């Protein structure tokens, strides 16, 4: 399908994107002069907390909190990621992680299975929509936050986890021992509306989103048997993601012109992305 076949306005998707400027190319702090007096105050507060706080805290915890607070005070798009959160970000943008393959929520203080993903360890083991997870391994799930539960269920592919669930119609809890595997999160969903017209939903911009979108469009066109006359591209509630992916999606529908540009304090942050013909 050529770009001229379908035209979509993608400005809204660009507004969803977060672009992080690199600090590596900025002028070193030593050349600008450090605020030594303010740093002395910081060091004094740091020492007081270590010595007098009601519970012991590690240096790493205090430094992480200090760095996070420093960046949180800038703007909504600036944040500090420690090793764990950076790993979660990578998993989110790559669309792959080690886990069980279930969508979950919270109900009555328990972790509720919204839906097992097709062809995943959870689905193959017999986990069903509506199951309430009451234990993860030996740990009670009641009162556990969604993030805590997801963190336990995710892990290295090939490792095992035991889920104890309560299912409607069953008098006793059911136990499942499941082996984690690589789970792929699809960012693209599609369906045919009627011959010649298609619907494509982009849940977020992951690294493979543009390529996956074009595969879905070609598949729909082949299934329809007639050239596509129109396409509904659904970007509602798309939180953004990988900038290059959003640029590639836009480029698939545009013949020419600038798609987006970035601008920052350093020359390296000034980038321009243009649509390519063809």
C-alpha positions as CSV (number, residue, x, y, z in Angstrom):
1,X,0.0,0.0,0.0
2,X,1.5,3.3,-1.1
3,X,1.6,6.3,1.2
4,X,-0.8,8.1,-1.1
5,X,-3.5,5.5,-0.5
6,X,-4.1,6.5,3.1
7,X,-3.7,9.9,4.7
8,X,-3.8,10.4,8.5
9,X,-3.1,13.3,10.8
10,X,-0.5,12.1,13.2
11,X,0.2,15.4,15.1
12,X,-1.5,14.0,18.2
13,X,0.9,11.1,18.5
14,X,3.9,13.5,18.5
15,X,2.4,15.4,21.4
16,X,2.5,12.1,23.4
17,X,6.2,11.6,23.0
18,X,8.8,12.2,25.7
19,X,12.3,13.0,24.5
20,X,15.1,12.8,27.0
21,X,18.1,15.0,26.4
22,X,21.5,13.4,27.0
23,X,23.6,14.8,29.7
24,X,26.8,13.3,28.4
25,X,27.5,16.1,25.9
26,X,26.8,19.0,28.3
27,X,29.6,21.1,29.8
28,X,31.1,19.3,32.8
29,X,30.0,20.7,36.1
30,X,33.7,21.3,37.1
31,X,34.0,23.9,34.3
32,X,31.0,25.8,35.5
33,X,31.9,25.8,39.2
34,X,30.0,23.7,41.7
35,X,27.8,25.4,44.4
36,X,30.1,24.3,47.2
37,X,28.2,26.0,50.0
38,X,24.9,24.3,48.9
39,X,26.7,21.0,48.7
40,X,28.0,21.4,52.2
41,X,24.4,21.9,53.4
42,X,23.4,18.8,51.5
43,X,26.2,16.8,53.1
44,X,25.2,18.1,56.5
45,X,21.6,17.0,56.0
46,X,22.8,13.7,54.6
47,X,24.9,13.1,57.8
48,X,22.1,14.1,60.1
49,X,19.6,11.7,58.5
50,X,22.2,8.9,58.7
51,X,22.8,9.6,62.4
52,X,19.4,10.6,63.7
53,X,16.6,9.2,61.6
54,X,14.3,6.8,63.4
55,X,15.3,3.8,61.2
56,X,18.6,3.0,59.6
57,X,18.9,4.0,55.9
58,X,21.7,3.1,53.5
59,X,23.8,5.6,51.6
60,X,22.4,4.3,48.3
61,X,18.8,4.9,49.4
62,X,19.5,8.4,50.5
63,X,21.4,9.2,47.3
64,X,18.7,7.7,45.1
65,X,16.0,9.8,46.9
66,X,18.1,12.9,46.5
67,X,18.7,12.4,42.8
68,X,15.1,11.5,42.2
69,X,13.9,14.6,44.0
70,X,16.3,16.8,42.1
71,X,14.9,15.6,38.8
72,X,11.3,15.4,39.9
73,X,11.4,19.1,40.6
74,X,12.2,20.0,37.0
75,X,9.3,19.1,34.7
76,X,6.9,16.1,34.2
77,X,9.2,14.6,31.6
78,X,12.4,14.5,33.7
79,X,13.0,11.5,35.9
80,X,15.7,9.4,37.5
81,X,15.7,5.7,36.7
82,X,17.7,3.3,38.9
83,X,18.8,-0.1,37.5
84,X,15.5,-1.8,38.2
85,X,13.3,0.9,36.7
86,X,15.5,1.3,33.7
87,X,15.2,-2.5,33.1
88,X,11.4,-2.1,33.2
89,X,11.6,0.8,30.7
90,X,13.6,-1.3,28.3
91,X,11.1,-4.2,28.6
92,X,8.2,-1.8,27.9
93,X,9.8,-0.3,24.8
94,X,11.1,-3.6,23.4
95,X,7.7,-5.3,23.9
96,X,9.3,-8.4,25.4
97,X,9.9,-9.6,29.0
98,X,10.1,-12.8,30.9
99,X,6.8,-13.7,32.5
100,X,3.6,-15.7,32.5
101,X,1.4,-13.9,30.0
102,X,-1.6,-12.6,32.0
103,X,-3.4,-9.3,32.2
104,X,-4.2,-8.6,35.8
105,X,-6.1,-6.0,38.0
106,X,-7.2,-5.6,41.6
107,X,-10.5,-6.9,43.1
108,X,-11.4,-7.1,46.7
109,X,-7.7,-6.8,47.7
110,X,-6.7,-9.8,45.5
111,X,-5.0,-9.9,42.1
112,X,-7.6,-10.7,39.5
113,X,-6.8,-12.3,36.2
114,X,-8.4,-10.0,33.5
115,X,-7.3,-12.3,30.7
116,X,-4.6,-14.8,29.9
117,X,-2.7,-13.9,26.7
118,X,-3.1,-16.6,23.9
119,X,-0.3,-19.1,23.6
120,X,1.5,-18.1,26.8
121,X,2.5,-20.2,29.8
122,X,-0.5,-19.0,31.8
123,X,-3.0,-19.8,29.1
124,X,-1.4,-23.2,28.5
125,X,-1.4,-24.0,32.2
126,X,-5.2,-23.4,32.5
127,X,-5.3,-19.9,34.1
128,X,-8.7,-18.4,33.3
129,X,-10.2,-14.9,33.2
130,X,-11.8,-14.1,36.5
131,X,-9.4,-16.2,38.6
132,X,-8.4,-14.5,41.9
133,X,-4.7,-15.0,42.7
134,X,-4.5,-15.6,46.4
135,X,-0.9,-16.7,46.7
136,X,2.3,-16.1,44.7
137,X,4.7,-18.9,45.6
138,X,4.3,-18.9,49.4
139,X,3.4,-15.2,49.7
140,X,-0.2,-14.2,50.3
141,X,-1.4,-11.9,47.5
142,X,-4.2,-10.1,49.5
143,X,-3.3,-6.5,50.0
144,X,-0.4,-6.7,47.5
145,X,-0.1,-3.8,45.0
146,X,-0.3,-4.5,41.3
147,X,3.3,-3.5,40.8
148,X,4.4,-5.9,43.6
149,X,2.5,-8.8,42.1
150,X,3.8,-8.1,38.5
151,X,7.3,-7.9,39.8
152,X,7.0,-11.4,41.4
153,X,5.4,-12.9,38.4
154,X,8.0,-11.6,36.0
155,X,11.4,-13.2,35.9
156,X,14.0,-15.0,34.0
157,X,12.5,-17.3,31.3
158,X,12.8,-21.0,32.3
159,X,12.2,-20.3,36.0
160,X,9.2,-21.5,37.9
161,X,6.5,-19.9,40.0
162,X,3.5,-21.3,41.8
163,X,0.2,-19.6,41.6
164,X,-2.7,-20.4,44.0
165,X,-6.0,-19.1,42.6
166,X,-9.6,-19.1,43.7
167,X,-12.1,-19.8,40.9
168,X,-15.8,-19.4,40.8
169,X,-17.5,-22.8,41.1
170,X,-14.5,-24.4,42.8
171,X,-14.7,-25.2,46.5
172,X,-10.9,-25.4,47.0
173,X,-8.1,-23.1,45.7
174,X,-6.3,-24.4,42.6
175,X,-2.5,-24.5,42.4
176,X,-0.6,-24.0,39.1
177,X,3.2,-24.4,38.7
178,X,4.1,-22.3,35.7
179,X,7.4,-21.9,33.9
180,X,8.1,-18.4,32.8
181,X,8.8,-17.6,29.1
182,X,9.4,-14.7,26.8
183,X,6.2,-12.7,26.6
184,X,5.7,-10.4,23.6
185,X,3.4,-7.4,24.2
186,X,1.7,-6.5,21.0
187,X,1.5,-2.7,20.5
188,X,-0.6,-3.1,17.3
189,X,-4.1,-4.5,17.0
190,X,-6.2,-4.5,13.8
191,X,-9.4,-5.6,12.2
192,X,-11.3,-5.2,9.0
193,X,-14.3,-2.9,9.3
194,X,-15.6,-3.8,5.8
195,X,-14.0,-4.6,2.5
196,X,-11.6,-1.8,1.7
197,X,-11.6,-0.3,5.2
198,X,-9.5,-1.2,8.2
199,X,-9.0,-0.3,11.8
200,X,-5.5,-0.2,13.4
201,X,-4.9,0.4,17.1
202,X,-1.5,1.5,18.3
203,X,-1.4,1.0,22.1
204,X,2.1,2.5,22.4
205,X,5.2,3.2,20.3
206,X,7.6,0.2,20.9
207,X,10.7,-0.4,18.8
208,X,8.9,-2.8,16.4
209,X,5.6,-0.9,16.2
210,X,6.0,0.7,12.7
211,X,7.1,-2.7,11.2
212,X,4.3,-4.5,13.0
213,X,1.7,-1.9,11.8
214,X,2.7,-2.3,8.2
215,X,2.5,-6.1,8.5
216,X,-1.0,-5.8,9.9
217,X,-2.1,-3.4,7.1
218,X,-0.7,-5.8,4.4
219,X,-2.5,-8.7,6.1
220,X,-5.8,-6.9,6.2
221,X,-5.4,-5.8,2.6
222,X,-4.7,-9.4,1.5
223,X,-7.7,-10.6,3.5
224,X,-10.0,-8.0,2.0
225,X,-9.0,-8.8,-1.6
226,X,-9.4,-5.2,-2.6
227,X,-7.1,-2.2,-2.3
228,X,-7.6,-0.3,1.0
229,X,-9.6,2.9,0.5
230,X,-9.5,4.0,4.1
231,X,-7.9,3.4,7.5
232,X,-8.9,4.3,11.0
233,X,-5.7,4.8,13.0
234,X,-6.6,4.7,16.7
235,X,-4.1,6.5,19.0
236,X,-6.4,7.2,21.9
237,X,-4.6,6.9,25.3
238,X,-1.3,6.1,23.6
239,X,1.3,7.1,26.2
240,X,4.1,7.6,23.7
241,X,7.3,5.6,23.7
242,X,10.2,5.3,21.3
243,X,10.6,8.5,19.3
244,X,12.1,6.8,16.3
245,X,9.1,4.4,16.2
246,X,6.6,7.2,16.1
247,X,8.6,8.9,13.4
248,X,8.6,5.7,11.3
249,X,4.8,5.4,11.8
250,X,4.3,9.0,10.6
251,X,6.6,8.4,7.7
252,X,4.5,5.5,6.5
253,X,1.6,8.0,5.8
254,X,3.4,11.1,4.7
255,X,5.2,11.9,1.4
256,X,7.2,15.0,2.4
257,X,7.8,17.6,5.1
258,X,9.1,17.7,8.6
259,X,7.6,15.2,10.9
260,X,9.0,16.5,14.2
261,X,12.1,18.2,15.5
262,X,13.8,18.2,18.9
263,X,15.6,21.1,20.5
264,X,17.7,21.4,23.7
265,X,20.6,23.3,25.2
266,X,23.2,21.1,23.5
267,X,23.8,20.9,19.7
268,X,23.5,17.2,19.8
269,X,19.9,17.4,21.0
270,X,18.8,19.4,17.9
271,X,17.4,16.8,15.6
272,X,15.0,17.0,12.6
273,X,13.0,14.1,11.1
274,X,11.6,14.4,7.6
275,X,9.1,12.2,5.7
276,X,10.6,10.3,2.8
277,X,8.8,9.8,-0.5
278,X,7.8,6.4,-1.7
